[in-house]
Structure formats: C-alpha cells, structure tokens
Amino acid sequence: MSAYQRLDMRQGQSLVMTPQLQQAIKLLQLSNIELAEFVAEEIERNPLLERGDNAPAEEFDGDIDKAKGRDELSLDGSDGMGTARDAVDASDSDMYEAGTGSDEARTANRQSGPSASTDWSNVGSGRGGGEDFDFEGSLSSEKSLHHHLHDQLAMAGLSQADSLIGARLIDETDESGFCKVDLEEVAKALGADSANVAAVLDVCQGFDPTGVMARDLTECLALQLKERDRLDPVMQTFLDNLHLAAKHDIKALSDVCGVDKEDVMDMLAELRTLSPRPASGFATEATIAVAPDVFVKELPNGMFAVELNAETLPRVLMDKAYYAEVSALPMRDKEKEFISECAANATWLIKSLDQRARTILKVASEIVRQQDAFFAHGVAHLRPLNLKQVADAIEMHESTVSRVTSNKYMATPRGLFELKYFFSAAIPSTGGGEAHSAEAVRYRIKQLIDEEGEKVLSDDKIVEILTEFGIDIARRTVAKYRESLGIPSSVQRRRLLKASA
C-alpha cells in the first residue's frame, strides 16, 4: 500500500468563541456590582477608555445611556387583569424593539385567601434535608445568616408564591436573627393574605438556628423551649412575664405562674441556657443595599413603566482625540498593534455594555407583561412562566434569558425581586385552555386540605376536585406537591385527627 500526500477542500460551519464574544456573554450574567468592578479594571488596563460620569451624553460613542428606554404595560380594566400591551414612548422607539410575543388576554386564577385553620407545612417534614444539602457548608462560621436561611428556604418545598413571601421575611431579619416586621405590611405589599404570611413565617421559624426569625425575645425563647419539648403552659406564662424576671421579682413570678419559689428558680436556670441572640454564631456580613437593575412603576393611567436604573449602568467612552494623537506618532509594530487592540477592545466593550442594557430591558419588560396579574393583585396570581416563553417573545435564545435573569433585580411597587423568581412550571388545563401555574395548583391543594375538616380528602379525591376546576393533574403529582408542602398523607391525617379528638 503506497503512502502519498494530497490537498482536499472541505466546507463546514463552526462556532468560534472569540475573546470579544466571550466578553459579551460574561457581561450579560454579571450583577451590577460585578459589572462596575469589571469596567473599572478595563479602564485601568486600557488607556483609551475613560469613565464618562460627568460627560455629556452626546459625546459618547455608543453610550450605554442610550439604551435607557421605557416600556409601558397597561391592564385592560374590564376585569382588572386583561391584556398587557407594549406602548413604547415615541422618543425611545428607536432604542429597542419590544417583545413580539402574543398579547392575548390572560385571566389569572381566581383564588380566595388562604385558610388559617391548619398549617401542615412543618408536619412530618425533616429539617434541612434534601439531596443537594451542603451540610459541611452550613456549619461554616464564615457563612452569613441570610445565605444560610435562603439555602434552607430553597429546600423547604414551598410554592413560588410562598417562597417570595419567605424571601421577603428573611430580608427583613436583622443580624441578631430577629424578624421585627409587621406582617400586615408585608401582606399588603405582596398582595397576600396575612394568615398566609404568618404561615410562611411559622415555616421559616423552624429553620436552623433554633429561635431564628422570632419577632421578639419571648417568641425566640419559646421556639427554643418548644424544640426541647419544655414549653408547657407554666413556662409560657413565665415567658409572658419576663419583665418580672428582669427585676428578679421571684415572689411575683411565683404568684403569676402558680408555682413555688424553687420551680421559679429552676425555670430561671433553664432560661439561662438559651440563646437570646440566635444568630450569634454566624459571620457578620456587611450591609450592602441591593441596587435594582430595573424599575417598575405603576402610572396613574393604569399602565406599568419599565425603566433601567441609570445609576447602575457604567458610562464609558473612548478618547478618540487621544487615539488620533497617539496614532499619528512614529511607533514600532508592537506599539501600533497595542494601540489598535486597545481601540478595538474599547469599541467592543462600549457596544457590549449597550447591548447588555437593551437585553435586560427587553427581558424585564416581557416578564412584567407576562406577570401583570402579580403586580396588580399579588403573589396568589403568579402565572406559569418559563425561559422559553420569554425567549420566544423577545426572539432570543433561552441561554441568553437565563444569563439575564441571574443576579438581576427588579424594584416594583410590591418590593424588590430577583428576576428568576417570576419563573415557574405549568399544569395543563382539562379543556385545552390556558395552563395553570404549578404554584397556584400547589396553593389550591393546600387550601383544600386546610378546609377539609373531619372529612379527610384522599389524593384521588383531590384530583377529582381539581379536575372540576379545569386542572388536568395526575394523582402522583398531587402526592408530590402535598409532600413538598410537608403535608402528611390522608391516612396519617386521619390518625392525627382521631388523636386530637
């Protein structure tokens, strides 16, 4: 067999990840704080780049501030949550093109407030479980309290609506571990029922460390005693009169609790073994206010205005005068190559920042359009939404939307939310109509069980009831959602009902 050489021509396609393309992808997923640090490093590295905080906007070549558009979304007043349509200001219409998704009316699920009868969220559920639970990481003294609580919230099996409430309560928790917040105000801000907020707080108070997210010292000590199975009526009365313990008025405590002096001294000794600051073992984190990337404002005409936060957008420019001056000087080949590379990098960075701002505005506007019922009526009306729906509407790839929603925050009349919180799974409808949010279905299951009374509902019966509401769901899905809520089976609930009778 003879060996020989020959030349062949082949045609093919391949995707080459150039350094500029990698940079654009990297910028897209950075938070505003990380972006500011990255731009500062680039300005220090590139002599042609300058920070443009004090420069007039018209001097910027590809100025990122040009992407400061506004998208206004209106709600059809017929039922309070109808069509959401794009209404881009004429002055900004050339800045970005609104999403091309369908604007058909989407009626949100009509749900009454949650029942306060029974909270099954903690019954039969383990604490801090899950296959992905990082036990070693949870013991690290360097981990902040808020990160520790958010990790546990992610594993609590709550619905998306309840997770939003839990995240808000965690954010209101101070460094000592106390959640001194008015539940009525949180409920009003999120459009939720106060009983539902209280139920979520009750779940969060079961997180580690014991006593965390208590509203006062009495509740903090009560949570710790409850875990030790030492919270009897006498001890509760003792806790309700801590002011007497502070005065060391043993006689008054003995009279109020109806016990002798020795029992009072024993209770005092037991209280000294508890922690008045449940978060004392966690690292103190510097208080950093999260700067929102987008603002959502409700206008007097019932429309929603979606705007970029200009303060978080770094303004940079390329010093063309300096570039022209340097280019005119006699230079060696390496110096010319360096200056040309700096010019190309500066131009690409400015374009990448501009594109990043436009993309964030597009994605945020589409999220507001899809979740208009949430902004109008609260967490109970979150709609099923996934990355593909948003990506198709704005004609982008799912991976792009995924990067945009990471570490990006939206300031709304209902509070500050991360963009990824608005995505959830969907449950099909029996009549072929609009799909139901998985969180809404989970909420409905919890509501049915809370209101079941002495007639305990089996999973099959819950399937029948949900089918009557137009929800196409399998029995195993009901069981999965019930278990994620920490609700025991119908057999266990019957046993608990008989035991309490």
VEXBAKE-294252 format. One line per 3 residues: number of its first residue (from 0); their letters; for each residue x, y, z of C-alpha. Coordinates in nm, 4 decimals, padded with zeros to 6 digits. Layout:
N
NUM = A = X/Y/Z; ...
END
This chain:
501
0 = MSA = 00.0000/00.0000/00.0000; 00.1550/00.3287/-00.1098; 00.1552/00.6384/00.1053
3 = YQR = 00.1100/00.9781/-00.0599; 00.0036/01.3331/00.0192; -00.2821/01.5308/-00.1321
6 = LDM = -00.4776/01.8526/-00.0804; -00.8531/01.8474/-00.0197; -01.1017/02.1372/00.0119
9 = RQG = -01.3844/02.0932/00.2590; -01.6627/02.3296/00.3506; -01.8101/02.3371/00.7013
12 = QSL = -01.9574/02.5568/00.9722; -01.8344/02.6022/01.3258; -01.8898/02.8451/01.6092
15 = VMT = -01.5739/03.0230/01.7162; -01.5847/03.1799/02.0609; -01.3752/03.4888/02.0053
18 = PQL = -01.2477/03.6795/02.3100; -01.4946/03.9587/02.2291; -01.7885/03.7166/02.2190
21 = QQA = -01.6787/03.5588/02.5461; -01.6619/03.9050/02.6993; -02.0151/03.9897/02.5829
24 = IKL = -02.1505/03.6681/02.7351; -01.9620/03.7346/03.0581; -02.1003/04.0893/03.0846
27 = LQL = -02.4540/03.9621/03.0398; -02.4511/03.7463/03.3518; -02.2645/03.9877/03.5804
30 = SNI = -02.4525/04.1703/03.8543; -02.4364/04.5493/03.8575; -02.1711/04.5410/04.1333
33 = ELA = -01.9561/04.2901/03.9453; -02.0045/04.4890/03.6254; -01.8801/04.8088/03.7914
36 = EFV = -01.5684/04.6259/03.9110; -01.5075/04.4766/03.5661; -01.5404/04.8149/03.3931
39 = AEE = -01.3034/04.9741/03.6472; -01.0428/04.7090/03.5674; -01.0851/04.7634/03.1932
42 = IER = -01.0451/05.1404/03.2318; -00.7272/05.0857/03.4287; -00.5963/04.8404/03.1687
45 = NPL = -00.6975/05.0347/02.8545; -00.5536/05.3899/02.8140; -00.8178/05.4797/02.5553
48 = LER = -01.1098/05.4218/02.7931; -01.2445/05.6890/03.0248; -01.5222/05.6948/03.2778
51 = GDN = -01.7989/05.9145/03.1459; -01.9914/06.0006/03.4605; -01.9619/06.3751/03.4065
54 = APA = -01.9547/06.3857/03.0276; -02.2493/06.4980/02.8117; -02.4460/06.2101/02.6665
57 = EEF = -02.3951/06.3225/02.3061; -02.0189/06.2789/02.3378; -02.0473/05.9065/02.3950
60 = DGD = -01.9796/05.6770/02.1044; -02.2318/05.4012/02.1583; -02.3112/05.5436/02.5022
63 = IDK = -02.4820/05.2866/02.7169; -02.7175/05.5547/02.8440; -02.8834/05.5499/02.5033
66 = AKG = -03.0395/05.2188/02.5995; -03.2370/05.3888/02.8738; -03.5747/05.3093/02.7251
69 = RDE = -03.9184/05.2706/02.8783; -04.1786/05.0084/02.8176; -04.5271/05.0798/02.9452
72 = LSL = -04.7703/04.7961/03.0032; -05.1393/04.8507/03.0548; -05.4071/04.6336/03.2103
75 = DGS = -05.7461/04.6069/03.0499; -05.9898/04.7475/03.3023; -06.2649/04.5011/03.2127
78 = DGM = -06.1635/04.2515/03.4796; -05.8579/04.4155/03.6275; -05.6022/04.1860/03.4679
81 = GTA = -05.6545/04.1676/03.0975; -05.4325/04.2415/02.8025; -05.0815/04.3633/02.8600
84 = RDA = -04.9664/04.5554/02.5544; -04.6451/04.7276/02.4589; -04.6546/05.1057/02.4410
87 = VDA = -04.3017/05.2261/02.3836; -04.2520/05.6025/02.4081; -04.2155/05.7643/02.0686
90 = SDS = -03.8933/05.9295/02.1757; -03.7384/05.5947/02.2654; -03.8971/05.3793/01.9974
93 = DMY = -03.5729/05.3538/01.8061; -03.3787/05.2406/02.1088; -03.5141/04.8892/02.1337
96 = EAG = -03.7904/04.6806/01.9866; -04.0483/04.5464/02.2279; -04.1178/04.1757/02.2564
99 = TGS = -04.3095/04.0196/01.9713; -04.4965/03.7684/02.1829; -04.8711/03.7362/02.1856
102 = DEA = -05.0637/03.9976/02.3830; -05.3810/03.7926/02.4217; -05.5659/03.8418/02.7450
105 = RTA = -05.4695/03.6016/03.0193; -05.7104/03.5769/03.3059; -05.5413/03.4910/03.6354
108 = NRQ = -05.6655/03.2105/03.8583; -05.9359/03.3340/04.0916; -05.8390/03.2228/04.4384
111 = SGP = -05.9665/03.3196/04.7757; -05.7300/03.3936/05.0629; -05.5565/03.1068/05.2355
114 = SAS = -05.7182/02.9381/05.5292; -05.5674/02.9893/05.8709; -05.7215/02.6726/06.0115
117 = TDW = -05.4286/02.4306/05.9943; -05.0652/02.4741/05.8978; -04.9283/02.1427/05.7687
120 = SNV = -04.6007/02.2955/05.6471; -04.4000/02.1528/05.9368; -04.5871/01.8268/05.9979
123 = GSG = -04.3862/01.5197/05.9142; -04.1139/01.7176/05.7405; -03.7463/01.6850/05.8164
126 = RGG = -03.5346/01.9871/05.8844; -03.2618/02.0819/05.6431; -03.2976/01.7722/05.4249
129 = GED = -03.2591/01.7253/05.0521; -03.0056/01.5510/04.8331; -02.8256/01.8754/04.7488
132 = FDF = -02.7965/01.9946/05.1093; -02.4441/02.1116/05.1820; -02.4137/02.0077/05.5453
135 = EGS = -02.0472/02.0979/05.5733; -02.1127/02.4381/05.4203; -02.3956/02.5023/05.6643
138 = LSS = -02.1558/02.4574/05.9553; -01.9070/02.7098/05.8259; -01.8698/03.0048/06.0582
141 = EKS = -01.7966/03.2231/05.7567; -02.1441/03.1756/05.6146; -02.3788/03.4661/05.6718
144 = LHH = -02.7167/03.4234/05.8355; -02.9112/03.5422/05.5324; -02.7348/03.2983/05.2982
147 = HLH = -02.7971/03.0183/05.5477; -03.1685/03.0999/05.5686; -03.2095/03.1363/05.1921
150 = DQL = -03.0473/02.7943/05.1414; -03.2999/02.6403/05.3785; -03.5871/02.8282/05.2130
153 = AMA = -03.4900/02.6750/04.8789; -03.5235/02.3278/05.0341; -03.8429/02.3955/05.2273
156 = GLS = -04.0683/02.2778/04.9427; -04.2774/02.5947/04.9427; -04.4681/02.7183/04.6425
159 = QAD = -04.3269/03.0022/04.4370; -04.5689/03.2472/04.5972; -04.4778/03.1354/04.9486
162 = SLI = -04.1079/03.1402/04.8574; -04.1437/03.5045/04.7585; -04.3014/03.5766/05.0962
165 = GAR = -04.0289/03.3798/05.2757; -03.7542/03.5652/05.0894; -03.9088/03.8952/05.1921
168 = LID = -03.9249/03.7872/05.5588; -03.5628/03.6681/05.5510; -03.4523/04.0015/05.4083
171 = ETD = -03.6274/04.1736/05.6988; -03.4343/03.9623/05.9523; -03.1615/04.1529/06.1381
174 = ESG = -02.8098/04.0346/06.2292; -02.9286/03.9085/06.5668; -03.1766/03.6764/06.3966
177 = FCK = -03.4976/03.8651/06.4800; -03.7657/03.9352/06.2203; -03.9203/04.2525/06.3623
180 = VDL = -04.1610/04.3196/06.0798; -04.5302/04.3995/06.0616; -04.6918/04.1007/05.8909
183 = EEV = -04.9852/04.3149/05.7799; -04.7489/04.5476/05.5924; -04.5762/04.2541/05.4207
186 = AKA = -04.9137/04.1052/05.3253; -05.0322/04.4391/05.1874; -04.7126/04.4943/04.9893
189 = LGA = -04.7203/04.1475/04.8315; -05.0962/04.1298/04.7861; -05.1139/03.8205/05.0057
192 = DSA = -05.3364/03.7180/05.2933; -05.1947/03.7999/05.6371; -05.2717/03.4439/05.7521
195 = NVA = -05.0627/03.3080/05.4649; -04.7721/03.5369/05.5572; -04.7974/03.4181/05.9174
198 = AVL = -04.7959/03.0547/05.7991; -04.4797/03.1139/05.5935; -04.3153/03.2838/05.8922
201 = DVC = -04.4041/02.9795/06.1018; -04.2220/02.7594/05.8483; -03.9195/02.9908/05.8486
204 = QGF = -03.9090/02.9869/06.2288; -03.8395/02.6149/06.2021; -03.5103/02.6853/06.0263
207 = DPT = -03.1704/02.6498/06.1862; -03.0578/02.8035/06.4204; -03.3429/02.7441/06.6607
210 = GVM = -03.5194/03.0639/06.7565; -03.4303/03.2462/06.4362; -03.6791/03.4900/06.2805
213 = ARD = -03.8656/03.5353/06.6077; -04.0401/03.8704/06.6389; -03.9281/03.9340/06.9955
216 = LTE = -03.7249/03.7812/07.2760; -04.0241/03.5999/07.4243; -04.1000/03.4235/07.0962
219 = CLA = -03.7293/03.3452/07.0453; -03.7038/03.1715/07.3832; -04.0363/02.9966/07.3270
222 = LQL = -03.9127/02.8470/06.9980; -03.6028/02.7103/07.1678; -03.8038/02.5640/07.4546
225 = KER = -04.0541/02.4158/07.2122; -03.7757/02.2267/07.0365; -03.6695/02.0830/07.3740
228 = DRL = -04.0337/01.9925/07.4463; -04.0220/02.2183/07.7540; -04.2823/02.4767/07.6542
231 = DPV = -04.5692/02.3946/07.8897; -04.8402/02.6445/07.9997; -04.6470/02.7365/08.3144
234 = MQT = -04.3315/02.8126/08.1159; -04.5337/03.0138/07.8644; -04.6771/03.2214/08.1483
237 = FLD = -04.3242/03.2701/08.2780; -04.2126/03.3941/07.9343; -04.5063/03.6314/07.9149
240 = NLH = -04.3798/03.7947/08.2345; -04.0118/03.8308/08.1540; -04.0218/04.1868/08.2878
243 = LAA = -04.0644/04.0382/08.6350; -03.7658/03.8107/08.5756; -03.5613/04.1148/08.4732
246 = KHD = -03.6495/04.2736/08.8070; -03.5679/03.9428/08.9779; -03.9083/03.9559/09.1442
249 = IKA = -03.9287/03.5873/09.2391; -04.2393/03.6271/09.4558; -04.4405/03.7945/09.1801
252 = LSD = -04.3318/03.5289/08.9301; -04.4296/03.2562/09.1743; -04.7755/03.4099/09.2171
255 = VCG = -04.8341/03.4619/08.8455; -04.7164/03.1149/08.7432; -04.8828/02.9400/09.0354
258 = VDK = -04.5669/02.7539/09.1381; -04.3326/02.7693/09.4348; -04.0027/02.9561/09.4547
261 = EDV = -03.7907/02.6502/09.3753; -03.9752/02.5939/09.0446; -03.9264/02.9588/08.9528
264 = MDM = -03.5543/02.9288/09.0186; -03.5389/02.6142/08.8055; -03.7131/02.7930/08.5180
267 = LAE = -03.4728/03.0852/08.5508; -03.1791/02.8451/08.5344; -03.3227/02.6807/08.2230
270 = LRT = -03.3693/03.0182/08.0557; -03.0026/03.0980/08.1127; -02.9110/02.8001/07.8933
273 = LSP = -03.0973/02.9528/07.5964; -02.9575/03.1998/07.3454; -03.1120/03.5490/07.3368
276 = RPA = -02.9318/03.6087/07.0044; -02.9909/03.3032/06.7824; -02.7651/03.4342/06.5028
279 = SGF = -02.4618/03.4957/06.7222; -02.2707/03.2032/06.5682; -02.2798/03.3413/06.2139
282 = ATE = -02.0401/03.5740/06.0414; -02.1407/03.9382/06.0454; -02.1996/04.0435/05.6889
285 = ATI = -02.1528/04.3962/05.5678; -02.4887/04.5530/05.4962; -02.4956/04.6054/05.1203
288 = AVA = -02.8088/04.7525/04.9722; -02.9008/04.5671/04.6531; -02.9290/04.8180/04.3713
291 = PDV = -03.2124/04.7219/04.1337; -03.1308/04.6898/03.7658; -03.4838/04.7801/03.6587
294 = FVK = -03.7647/04.9912/03.7996; -04.1323/04.9013/03.7543; -04.3678/05.1902/03.8241
297 = ELP = -04.7448/05.1995/03.8090; -04.8688/05.5091/03.6284; -05.1958/05.6957/03.7018
300 = NGM = -05.3466/05.5673/03.3755; -05.3123/05.2055/03.4916; -05.0014/05.1301/03.2837
303 = FAV = -04.6704/04.9930/03.4080; -04.3497/05.1730/03.3149; -04.0373/04.9558/03.2967
306 = ELN = -03.7151/05.1564/03.3141; -03.3474/05.0782/03.3500; -03.1734/05.2057/03.6593
309 = AET = -02.9292/05.4519/03.5024; -02.7250/05.4714/03.8228; -02.6141/05.1082/03.7871
312 = LPR = -02.5128/05.1462/03.4226; -02.1440/05.2359/03.3902; -02.0903/05.5148/03.1372
315 = VLM = -01.7682/05.4773/02.9463; -01.6244/05.6458/02.6380; -01.3299/05.6105/02.4084
318 = DKA = -01.0950/05.9082/02.3968; -01.0827/05.9496/02.0182; -00.8723/06.2642/02.0365
321 = YYA = -00.6016/06.0844/02.2324; -00.6236/05.7868/01.9983; -00.5753/06.0117/01.6926
324 = EVS = -00.2843/06.1881/01.8606; -00.1077/05.8658/01.9536; -00.1735/05.7040/01.6156
327 = ALP = -00.0016/05.9953/01.4412; 00.3229/05.9390/01.6303; 00.6012/05.7197/01.4867
330 = MRD = 00.5732/05.3783/01.6535; 00.7144/05.0296/01.6241; 00.4975/04.7438/01.5066
333 = KEK = 00.4298/04.6135/01.8586; 00.3221/04.9590/01.9742; 00.0887/05.0013/01.6760
336 = EFI = -00.0591/04.6581/01.7457; -00.1128/04.7505/02.1111; -00.2911/05.0773/02.0277
339 = SEC = -00.5082/04.9095/01.7641; -00.6004/04.6331/02.0081; -00.6914/04.8911/02.2754
342 = AAN = -00.9129/05.0760/02.0281; -01.0883/04.7562/01.9214; -01.1406/04.6441/02.2813
345 = ATW = -01.2757/04.9862/02.3818; -01.5239/04.9905/02.0939; -01.6355/04.6345/02.1652
348 = LIK = -01.6785/04.6997/02.5385; -01.8982/05.0032/02.4746; -02.1129/04.8067/02.2290
351 = SLD = -02.1341/04.5116/02.4702; -02.2484/04.7351/02.7567; -02.5103/04.8909/02.5314
354 = QRA = -02.6360/04.5501/02.4183; -02.6443/04.4256/02.7774; -02.8663/04.7154/02.8835
357 = RTI = -03.1027/04.6631/02.5905; -03.1302/04.2904/02.6612; -03.2052/04.3419/03.0311
360 = LKV = -03.4775/04.5915/02.9408; -03.6320/04.3526/02.6889; -03.6387/04.0579/02.9288
363 = ASE = -03.7694/04.2632/03.2224; -04.0437/04.4180/03.0085; -04.1590/04.0764/02.8912
366 = IVR = -04.1619/03.9421/03.2468; -04.3798/04.2332/03.3582; -04.6098/04.1767/03.0622
369 = QQD = -04.6440/03.8062/03.1388; -04.6850/03.8537/03.5158; -04.9121/04.1601/03.5065
372 = AFF = -05.1628/03.9898/03.7376; -04.8980/03.9626/04.0092; -04.8271/04.3338/04.0004
375 = AHG = -05.1995/04.4118/04.0040; -05.3262/04.1515/04.2538; -05.0372/03.9861/04.4402
378 = VAH = -04.8493/03.6584/04.4760; -05.1555/03.4357/04.4525; -05.1869/03.5307/04.0845
381 = LRP = -04.8401/03.4355/03.9588; -04.8712/03.2722/03.6171; -04.6769/02.9755/03.4823
384 = LNL = -04.3716/03.1105/03.3032; -04.0525/02.9549/03.1720; -03.7409/03.0756/02.9955
387 = KQV = -03.8573/02.9542/02.6554; -04.1745/03.1663/02.6650; -03.9766/03.4823/02.7310
390 = ADA = -03.7056/03.3846/02.4827; -03.9610/03.3229/02.2047; -04.1398/03.6504/02.2763
393 = IEM = -03.8255/03.8630/02.2502; -03.6662/03.6417/01.9821; -03.3605/03.5427/02.1808
396 = HES = -03.2069/03.2152/02.2964; -03.3064/03.0589/02.6283; -02.9463/03.0686/02.7496
399 = TVS = -02.9417/03.4452/02.6984; -03.2569/03.4886/02.9058; -03.1109/03.2600/03.1727
402 = RVT = -02.7982/03.4747/03.1983; -03.0002/03.7960/03.2110; -03.2204/03.6760/03.4969
405 = SNK = -02.9227/03.5742/03.7088; -02.8270/03.8260/03.9780; -03.0590/04.0914/03.8310
408 = YMA = -03.3171/04.2641/04.0494; -03.6422/04.4440/03.9784; -03.7785/04.7168/04.2063
411 = TPR = -04.1588/04.7127/04.1963; -04.4433/04.8654/04.3981; -04.4626/04.5257/04.5738
414 = GLF = -04.0954/04.5144/04.6699; -03.7586/04.4097/04.5327; -03.7436/04.0754/04.3484
417 = ELK = -03.4819/03.8809/04.1592; -03.5918/03.8245/03.8000; -03.5677/03.4457/03.8303
420 = YFF = -03.8424/03.4436/04.0973; -04.1055/03.5033/03.8300; -04.0480/03.1703/03.6550
423 = SAA = -04.2459/02.8579/03.7438; -04.3759/02.5352/03.5931; -04.7160/02.4927/03.4264
426 = IPS = -05.0018/02.2442/03.4740; -05.2192/02.1817/03.1653; -05.5900/02.2634/03.1586
429 = TGG = -05.8530/01.9938/03.1040; -06.0404/02.1959/02.8430; -05.7340/02.2801/02.6415
432 = GEA = -05.7394/02.6353/02.7748; -05.4725/02.8357/02.9488; -05.2309/02.6379/03.1639
435 = HSA = -05.2232/02.6776/03.5405; -04.9198/02.7765/03.7423; -04.7702/02.4890/03.9418
438 = EAV = -04.7504/02.7220/04.2388; -05.1182/02.8126/04.2027; -05.2115/02.4422/04.1920
441 = RYR = -04.9924/02.3722/04.4946; -05.1655/02.6593/04.6730; -05.5079/02.5139/04.5812
444 = IKQ = -05.4103/02.1704/04.7202; -05.3001/02.3258/05.0487; -05.6229/02.5249/05.0653
447 = LID = -05.8379/02.2152/05.0078; -05.6602/02.0214/05.2826; -05.6742/02.3152/05.5255
450 = EEG = -06.0522/02.3316/05.4777; -06.1220/01.9572/05.4791; -06.2293/01.9450/05.8448
453 = EKV = -06.3334/01.5981/05.9669; -06.3799/01.4677/05.6124; -06.0209/01.3919/05.5171
456 = LSD = -05.9552/01.4117/05.1424; -05.7566/01.1399/04.9696; -05.5213/01.2224/04.6834
459 = DKI = -05.7701/01.0703/04.4378; -06.0481/01.2909/04.5723; -05.8260/01.5987/04.5399
462 = VEI = -05.7635/01.5019/04.1756; -06.1414/01.4891/04.1178; -06.1930/01.8314/04.2764
465 = LTE = -05.9105/01.9884/04.0780; -06.0452/01.8346/03.7574; -06.3754/02.0121/03.8248
468 = FGI = -06.1766/02.3367/03.8369; -06.0297/02.2558/03.4945; -05.6897/02.1399/03.6178
471 = DIA = -05.5513/01.8291/03.4473; -05.3298/01.6663/03.7078; -05.2268/01.3124/03.7967
474 = RRT = -05.2609/01.1577/04.1415; -04.8850/01.1102/04.1757; -04.8383/01.4827/04.1015
477 = VAK = -05.0835/01.5696/04.3789; -04.8905/01.3412/04.6134; -04.5610/01.5035/04.5126
480 = YRE = -04.6959/01.8558/04.5706; -04.8530/01.7509/04.9013; -04.5236/01.6043/05.0228
483 = SLG = -04.3330/01.9164/04.9126; -04.5680/02.1195/05.1329; -04.4875/01.8954/05.4286
486 = IPS = -04.8490/01.7672/05.4433; -04.8894/01.4047/05.5599; -05.0985/01.1500/05.3709
489 = SVQ = -05.4715/01.1108/05.4232; -05.4098/00.8046/05.6440; -05.1738/00.9979/05.8692
492 = RRR = -05.4100/01.2944/05.8829; -05.6959/01.0697/05.9924; -05.4787/00.9312/06.2729
495 = LLK = -05.3828/01.2828/06.3820; -05.7487/01.3849/06.3717; -05.8504/01.0913/06.5934
498 = ASA = -05.5632/01.1573/06.8334; -05.6680/01.5214/06.8752; -06.0358/01.4349/06.9234
END
